[in-house]
Amino acid sequence: LYALDLAESVAAVTSDSDYPPPATAKPNVGSFWLPNAEAVIAHRPDLVLTLEIPQHRALATRLRRMGYRCLSVSIWTVDDLFGAIETIGRAAGRQPEAQSLVLRIRQDIEQWGHVRAGRDRPRVLWVVQREPLRVAGQNTFINDLIELAGGQNAIGPTLHKYPPIGAEQVIGADVEIIIEPGMMGGNLAEQRRQALTYWGRLPSVPAVAAGRIYVIEADTVSRLSPRLCRGIELIAGCLWPDDSGV
């Protein structure tokens, strides 16, 4: 919404909406995972935006029954993001701005394609949590980001989007780079030190042997948004940390 120049029209946000910084000054209607219907209604919105997830679906159903206009979008992949931007643009009267925003993002992604052309594609393990160990599978937007940055997911096809795996699978995946999103608001250097200690128990994994373990800013890479290319840039910095061209 802010990227579509709708800052003044935003009546309220969830308590988890922390970007851009001015969004934190808006009234909040509960958390992202547990929005409060009464708080939403109190702001008398003309349009309520929700995601296609169970927690938001229940809210949207209730509000629609009361006559409120709700728009639910699905944003699970990078292509979904482009579709959602254009859908929101049409609904909010910002269709030209939405088309322009999508074009800019696509052009930036194309530039990254030129940067990574001809490079080897290192095998990346994306760690969602350590205990129990859970990683990003191929059917996720994280997989999209890894590939757009020039890497490949070390995890093959899985039943779940974010499957739990064991040490044997990590060893067998021939992982060259391990990336963990940092804890929000935490010290990334300290979190990396902890990650190095944790992964030190698997010295035969190429990423561990080479010290290719990274903890990066979570806010940018864990949310699909117009900051997409910043997330790609962060990941590419892990793939080629000494390359001035990245």
C-alpha angles and dihedrals in degrees: 000000000000090000088055091055093252098125094121091050096055105105098180143347139196120273088251094060101107103150131112093025095239088064089071089066093059120099111265130224100202131289126321090252096042112031115182115235094203091053090051092050091049089066093053094221123198090209132020118201119206138165126243095256127117095252093054095038092064091050093049092048092053094046093048090053087056092052100260120142110241130182118197120193132187116223110175100126138029090257088052089055092057091048092048093051091053093044092051090045091056093046094048098043094253101108097136091048090049093051091048092049092050090048092052092050092047091050091051090050090050089054089055087052090059092048094053096040112128095009126126112255109235118215110250130198111201110202117208094177136349105214104075093011111243126171141185114268128207097268094069139091087243087065088052091053093048091052094044089052089053103260135106130231110255089209116083126214113320137184093234129051092229104024127191111239138184134230091262091060092049091052092046093049092067090226114201099179132026119201126187125183107232125240111269111266093003130128106267094201092055091044090052090051089054090047092052090052092048096048092042087086089072102054093159092066107100093226091054094045091052096041090241094151118127136184112198138183106288101200094070100041099038096058125058105225143128085288087073095120092052087059091050089050092053092051093046088053088061093048094051108014094164097046111107089195092068 
